[in-house]
Amino acid sequence: MEKNFEPVIVGFLCNWCSYAGADLAGVSRMQYPPNLRVIRVMCSGRVEPSFILKAFQEGADGVLISGCHIGDCHYVDGNIKTLRRTPLIKTLLSQLGVEEERFKQTWISAAEGEKFAQVVKAMVEEIKRIGPFKKQAEEESDDFDDKAYGLMIEAAVTIEGGNIDG
């Protein structure tokens, strides 16, 4: 493992809750590592499984999805979609050889800046412990893509009623 390894974590944060929680952590000057690359989404339910795969393919060491608490979704049931997809995503990543510690799903409200900082700290520490994500070799990349797509279709039929992206 590299001594000075600093993981890159892609975070898909719900605009209404988790992104606001991240903002609160920042304006409150809470200390947490700068390893998170935030992608603001309108709802955690709009984070397609393919986005997570793409993040890993592009070199992310970890991926975080964070949304509103159950019952607080601004789009009624978007976070329920996320909750249903999480086991699917974990299974998909496992079958592709991605360690389960590299993917995390949380609920963080706009008032939980401290929780946001704690989640980021814990995830960075865990990924530092397991080391960098080993990207697929170029010649294996197409096999990875084909296997990932096949698994996504299979899971979509089971979980999403045939719709890959929700």
ZIWOQUI-V773035 format. One record per backbone hydrogen bond with DSSP energy under -1.0 kcal/mol. NH is the residue of the N-H (numbers start at 1). CO is the residue of the C=O. E is the energy in kcal/mol with one decimal. If there is no record, write none. Layout:
nh=[NH	NH]
co=[CO	CO]
e=[E	E]
//
This chain:
nh=[5	9	10	11	12	13	14	15	19	21	22	23	24	25	26	27	28	29	30	37	39	41	46	47	51	53	54	55	56	57	58	59	60	61	62	63	64	65	66	67	72	76	77	81	82	83	84	85	86	89	90	91	92	93	94	95	96	97	98	102	103	104	106	108	112	116	117	118	119	120	121	122	123	124	125	126	127	128	129	130	131	140	141	144	145	146	147	148	149	150	151	152	153	154	155	156	157	158	159	162]
co=[2	35	62	37	64	39	66	41	14	17	18	19	20	21	22	23	24	26	25	9	11	13	43	44	48	49	50	51	52	53	54	56	55	8	8	102	10	104	12	106	69	73	75	77	78	79	80	81	82	85	86	87	88	89	90	91	92	94	93	99	100	63	65	67	109	112	113	114	115	116	117	118	119	120	121	122	123	124	125	126	127	137	137	140	141	142	143	144	145	146	147	148	149	150	151	152	153	154	155	156]
e=[-1.0	-2.4	-2.4	-2.6	-3.2	-2.1	-2.4	-2.7	-3.1	-2.4	-2.3	-2.3	-2.4	-2.1	-2.0	-2.9	-1.9	-1.6	-2.6	-3.7	-3.4	-2.7	-1.9	-1.6	-1.6	-2.0	-2.4	-2.0	-1.9	-2.6	-2.0	-1.5	-2.6	-3.0	-1.3	-3.0	-2.8	-2.5	-2.6	-2.0	-2.6	-1.4	-2.4	-1.6	-1.7	-2.4	-2.4	-2.3	-1.9	-2.9	-2.6	-2.4	-2.7	-2.9	-2.3	-2.5	-1.1	-1.5	-3.0	-1.7	-1.4	-2.3	-2.5	-2.1	-1.6	-2.2	-2.3	-2.2	-2.6	-2.3	-2.5	-2.7	-2.3	-2.6	-2.5	-2.3	-2.4	-2.4	-2.0	-1.8	-1.9	-1.1	-1.2	-2.4	-2.6	-2.8	-2.7	-2.7	-2.6	-2.4	-2.4	-2.3	-2.3	-2.2	-2.5	-2.5	-2.1	-1.5	-3.6	-2.8]
//
